[in-house]
Amino acid sequence: MLVQTNEIFTKVFFNDSKGFGFVGQEGGKDLFVHHSAIQKEGFISLAEGDRVSFDVVQGTKGPAAENVRKR
């Protein structure tokens, strides 16, 4: 279920070997992001300090980022 759209924040943490990480949500908790939610071809990852936009969805364990795009 889509909760919020078009958020833009700086990436906080991403573990390439495990394929997941977290993006910062201003004034709130960090959001989980799985590599499958990143809209990019080839090797899918984020680097510390990347600015990203994403949709906030309600995941099985809480809010998560989907449709993640680098800006």
C-alpha positions, 0 to 999 in steps of 0.5 A, spaced: 500 500 500 502 506 497 503 511 503 507 517 500 510 519 494 516 523 491 520 523 497 527 526 496 533 524 501 540 522 502 542 515 502 544 513 509 546 505 509 547 500 503 550 493 504 552 491 497 553 483 499 546 483 502 543 487 497 539 491 502 540 498 506 536 504 509 534 511 506 534 517 511 527 520 512 527 527 514 524 527 521 522 520 522 525 513 522 530 510 516 526 506 511 528 499 509 530 499 501 531 492 498 536 492 491 529 490 487 526 497 489 532 501 486 530 503 479 537 502 475 540 497 470 546 493 471 549 492 478 544 495 483 547 499 489 547 506 492 553 509 495 553 514 502 551 521 500 546 519 494 540 523 493 534 519 492 527 519 490 522 514 492 515 512 494 514 510 501 510 503 502 507 499 508 511 493 508 510 487 512 515 489 517 513 497 517 514 503 512 519 501 506 522 505 500 520 503 493 521 505 486 528 508 488 531 513 483 538 516 484 537 524 483 
